[in-house]
Amino acid sequence: MTDDEKREADELERIAALETDERREDEHEDVIELALALGRAVLECGGELQRAEYAADRLCRAYGAVDTDSYATGTVIILTAEFEGGSRTTRSVRVRKDVVDLRKLERINALSREFCEKRPDVAEAAAALKAAAGAKTATLWQEVAGVALGSFGMTVASMGSLLDGLGAAIAAAAVMLLAYFLSRLMNKFATTLLSSFLASALCIVMYLIGLGDNLPTMIVGEIMILIPGLTLTNAVRDMLCGDVTSGAVKFLQSIMVTLGLAIGIAVAFVAFESVLTGVDVNAVPAAGAGGEYFPVVKTAAGVIGALGFSLYFHIDYKRIPFALANVLVTMLIINLMEFAGGVTEIFFRTIAAAGTVTLTSELLASRLKAPAMVFLTPAILPLIPGGDIYLTMTNTVYANYAEMGARLLTATKGCLGIACGVVAVSVVVSMIRTKKYRELLR
């Protein structure tokens, strides 16, 4: 071989090596994009931050990454992955949606497992993920029926009468339909404000015509879907877990939604002030439906309400019985502590119930291969201090600052109890998972 031929062969080899490196880098870029899309899909249907980070990290590792570092908040995911040969890339993606669709979360979680185990072609995996993320998992009418049933149950569980529950269900269904269309035209704050006003106005009208016995319990029941109790609890939980930025963002979102709720309710009261003379909008019933058997009625109503919200949150039908069993655990613990044990402090009741159902949720998730959120979310809802949040808002509107402070403190202790109960168990479970994850990487 002549010198010219040798130089030409070396040049061809160099070009081929460069092309191979470029193809490999392109493949790595595609893997990172797929991992980011997976993490975003998890967050956009209600998954936890840790689940999104874990899913993105594990997928990159399955496709050849030797080192990964991910960071997720409620609005963005940042992922850095290093592959063999020193190729290190950082990418980020914006998270725009904020809904809870637990059936979709379960499907995406199953896809994540499949991708890591079978490692299909990246383009095929991306197409499958896009189809799952864009699929509709429930109809609008299922959501409306779920919200109506959930509001009925939560109203009765909050010491409202059966008539109060019926009125709240009607108002909640109307609000759900309204919010569905308004959300396409307005931001979340404006949608919440207008929905809160119209829902409260509808409850006032029904109360005035006799379709309700206690106005506050009706309003609490129908705005349960608007009260950001779950978001506020998650915010506190994130901050307790060290995700201060994400927790602060969620906390501010909760405050804005609560402000919209307060303004909407206040405007409704002002608009109907002339016909509400003599009506105490801060009155809480001394006893609930069923008299001395109210604990039994409260337990049944809590399970019925959780069934409705399970439909609203799109839980897979075959998972609903397990979720309701978890709700029953919540109601039994609360009732035993409050009515049998005489525990009056809301913090101790909620932390005990939240810790127990978090543990059962994790056990069910491990057994049934589903996200723990599927079983935990319905069980947490009856613990949210919706009545105290409502009374905080109304007492603020009417300048009853002493009572407002007391109700705000009670609501805060309730949310803190839920968050601490969830965190206490989640930390232990996370330590076990981290150990297993490290063993898997080794």
Secondary structure in CASP SS format (residue, H / E / C, confidence):
PFRMAT SS
TARGET T0000
AUTHOR 0000-0000-0000
METHOD secondary structure of the structure
MODEL  1
M C 1.00
T C 1.00
D H 1.00
D H 1.00
E H 1.00
K H 1.00
R H 1.00
E H 1.00
A H 1.00
D H 1.00
E H 1.00
L H 1.00
E H 1.00
R H 1.00
I H 1.00
A H 1.00
A H 1.00
L H 1.00
E H 1.00
T H 1.00
D H 1.00
E H 1.00
R H 1.00
R H 1.00
E H 1.00
D H 1.00
E H 1.00
H H 1.00
E H 1.00
D H 1.00
V H 1.00
I H 1.00
E H 1.00
L H 1.00
A H 1.00
L H 1.00
A H 1.00
L H 1.00
G H 1.00
R H 1.00
A H 1.00
V H 1.00
L H 1.00
E H 1.00
C C 1.00
G C 1.00
G C 1.00
E C 1.00
L H 1.00
Q H 1.00
R H 1.00
A H 1.00
E H 1.00
Y H 1.00
A H 1.00
A H 1.00
D H 1.00
R H 1.00
L H 1.00
C H 1.00
R H 1.00
A H 1.00
Y C 1.00
G C 1.00
A E 1.00
V E 1.00
D E 1.00
T E 1.00
D E 1.00
S E 1.00
Y E 1.00
A E 1.00
T C 1.00
G C 1.00
T C 1.00
V E 1.00
I E 1.00
I E 1.00
L E 1.00
T E 1.00
A E 1.00
E E 1.00
F E 1.00
E C 1.00
G C 1.00
G C 1.00
S C 1.00
R E 1.00
T E 1.00
T E 1.00
R E 1.00
S E 1.00
V E 1.00
R E 1.00
V C 1.00
R C 1.00
K C 1.00
D C 1.00
V C 1.00
V C 1.00
D C 1.00
L H 1.00
R H 1.00
K H 1.00
L H 1.00
E H 1.00
R H 1.00
I H 1.00
N H 1.00
A H 1.00
L H 1.00
S H 1.00
R H 1.00
E H 1.00
F H 1.00
C H 1.00
E H 1.00
K H 1.00
R C 1.00
P C 1.00
D C 1.00
V H 1.00
A H 1.00
E H 1.00
A H 1.00
A H 1.00
A H 1.00
A H 1.00
L H 1.00
K H 1.00
A H 1.00
A H 1.00
A H 1.00
G H 1.00
A C 1.00
K C 1.00
T C 1.00
A C 1.00
T C 1.00
L H 1.00
W H 1.00
Q H 1.00
E H 1.00
V H 1.00
A H 1.00
G H 1.00
V H 1.00
A H 1.00
L H 1.00
G H 1.00
S H 1.00
F H 1.00
G H 1.00
M H 1.00
T H 1.00
V H 1.00
A H 1.00
S C 1.00
M C 1.00
G C 1.00
S C 1.00
L H 1.00
L H 1.00
D H 1.00
G H 1.00
L H 1.00
G H 1.00
A H 1.00
A H 1.00
I H 1.00
A H 1.00
A H 1.00
A H 1.00
A H 1.00
V H 1.00
M H 1.00
L H 1.00
L H 1.00
A H 1.00
Y H 1.00
F H 1.00
L H 1.00
S C 1.00
R C 1.00
L C 1.00
M C 1.00
N C 1.00
K H 1.00
F H 1.00
A H 1.00
T H 1.00
T H 1.00
L H 1.00
L H 1.00
S H 1.00
S H 1.00
F H 1.00
L H 1.00
A H 1.00
S H 1.00
A H 1.00
L H 1.00
C H 1.00
I H 1.00
V H 1.00
M H 1.00
Y H 1.00
L H 1.00
I C 1.00
G C 1.00
L C 1.00
G C 1.00
D C 1.00
N C 1.00
L H 1.00
P H 1.00
T H 1.00
M H 1.00
I H 1.00
V H 1.00
G H 1.00
E H 1.00
I C 1.00
M C 1.00
I C 1.00
L C 1.00
I C 1.00
P C 1.00
G H 1.00
L H 1.00
T H 1.00
L H 1.00
T H 1.00
N H 1.00
A H 1.00
V H 1.00
R H 1.00
D H 1.00
M H 1.00
L H 1.00
C C 1.00
G C 1.00
D C 1.00
V H 1.00
T H 1.00
S H 1.00
G H 1.00
A H 1.00
V H 1.00
K H 1.00
F H 1.00
L H 1.00
Q H 1.00
S H 1.00
I H 1.00
M H 1.00
V H 1.00
T H 1.00
L H 1.00
G H 1.00
L H 1.00
A H 1.00
I H 1.00
G H 1.00
I H 1.00
A H 1.00
V H 1.00
A H 1.00
F H 1.00
V H 1.00
A H 1.00
F C 1.00
E H 1.00
S H 1.00
V H 1.00
L C 1.00
T C 1.00
G C 1.00
V C 1.00
D C 1.00
V C 1.00
N C 1.00
A C 1.00
V C 1.00
P C 1.00
A C 1.00
A C 1.00
G C 1.00
A C 1.00
G C 1.00
G H 1.00
E H 1.00
Y H 1.00
F H 1.00
P H 1.00
V H 1.00
V H 1.00
K H 1.00
T H 1.00
A H 1.00
A H 1.00
G H 1.00
V H 1.00
I H 1.00
G H 1.00
A H 1.00
L H 1.00
G H 1.00
F H 1.00
S H 1.00
L H 1.00
Y H 1.00
F C 1.00
H C 1.00
I C 1.00
D C 1.00
Y C 1.00
K C 1.00
R C 1.00
I H 1.00
P H 1.00
F H 1.00
A H 1.00
L H 1.00
A H 1.00
N H 1.00
V H 1.00
L H 1.00
V H 1.00
T H 1.00
M H 1.00
L H 1.00
I H 1.00
I H 1.00
N H 1.00
L H 1.00
M H 1.00
E H 1.00
F H 1.00
A H 1.00
G C 1.00
G C 1.00
V C 1.00
T C 1.00
E C 1.00
I H 1.00
F H 1.00
F H 1.00
R H 1.00
T H 1.00
I H 1.00
A H 1.00
A H 1.00
A H 1.00
G H 1.00
T H 1.00
V H 1.00
T H 1.00
L H 1.00
T H 1.00
S H 1.00
E H 1.00
L H 1.00
L H 1.00
A H 1.00
S H 1.00
R H 1.00
L H 1.00
K C 1.00
A C 1.00
P C 1.00
A C 1.00
M H 1.00
V H 1.00
F H 1.00
L H 1.00
T H 1.00
P H 1.00
A H 1.00
I H 1.00
L H 1.00
P H 1.00
L H 1.00
I C 1.00
P C 1.00
G H 1.00
G H 1.00
D H 1.00
I H 1.00
Y H 1.00
L H 1.00
T H 1.00
M H 1.00
T H 1.00
N H 1.00
T H 1.00
V H 1.00
Y C 1.00
A C 1.00
N C 1.00
Y H 1.00
A H 1.00
E H 1.00
M H 1.00
G H 1.00
A H 1.00
R H 1.00
L H 1.00
L H 1.00
T H 1.00
A H 1.00
T H 1.00
K H 1.00
G H 1.00
C H 1.00
L H 1.00
G H 1.00
I H 1.00
A H 1.00
C H 1.00
G H 1.00
V H 1.00
V H 1.00
A H 1.00
V H 1.00
S H 1.00
V H 1.00
V H 1.00
V H 1.00
S H 1.00
M H 1.00
I H 1.00
R H 1.00
T H 1.00
K H 1.00
K H 1.00
Y H 1.00
R H 1.00
E H 1.00
L H 1.00
L H 1.00
R C 1.00
END
